[in-house]
């Protein structure tokens, strides 16, 4: 049971760290263009121009 003294703060720290990373990604605009990625994958930029 003594190990809980270490595990609970570590788990709380990792949870706060994950929340901070998620909030940073929202603020930096990672989720702004949800439609663009599916259209970019369909473009054929590697075709040679004839």
N, C-alpha and C positions, 0 to 999 in steps of 0.2 A: 504494500500500500504506500510505501514511501516513494515509490517511483511516480505516483500521481502528482507529487509536489513539483516534479520536473515536467511531466507530460502535459499537464493542463496549461501552464504558461506558454509552452512551446506550441501547442495547438492553437491557442488564442493568438499568438504572434503570427503564425502562418496564415490564419484566417484573416487577420487584419492586413497582412502583406498581400494576399490574394485580392481582397477588396480594394486595396489601394491600386494594384495593377489594373484591375477592371475599370476603376474610376478614371485612371490615367488614360486608358485606351479609349474610353468614351470622350474624354476631353480633347484628346489629340485627333479625333475624327476617324478612328479606325472603322467605325460602323456607319459612316455617312452614306456611302455608295454601295448599297446591297445589290443593286441590279447590274452594275457595271462589270463585275467579275464574270457573270454568266454570259455576257455578250462578248467580252474580250477573248474568251476561250474559243469562240466560234470563228473568230477572224483568221483568215489565212494570210498572214504576213510573210510566211516563208515561201510562197509560190514565186517562181521566177517570172519576170516581166518579159513577154514575148513581143 
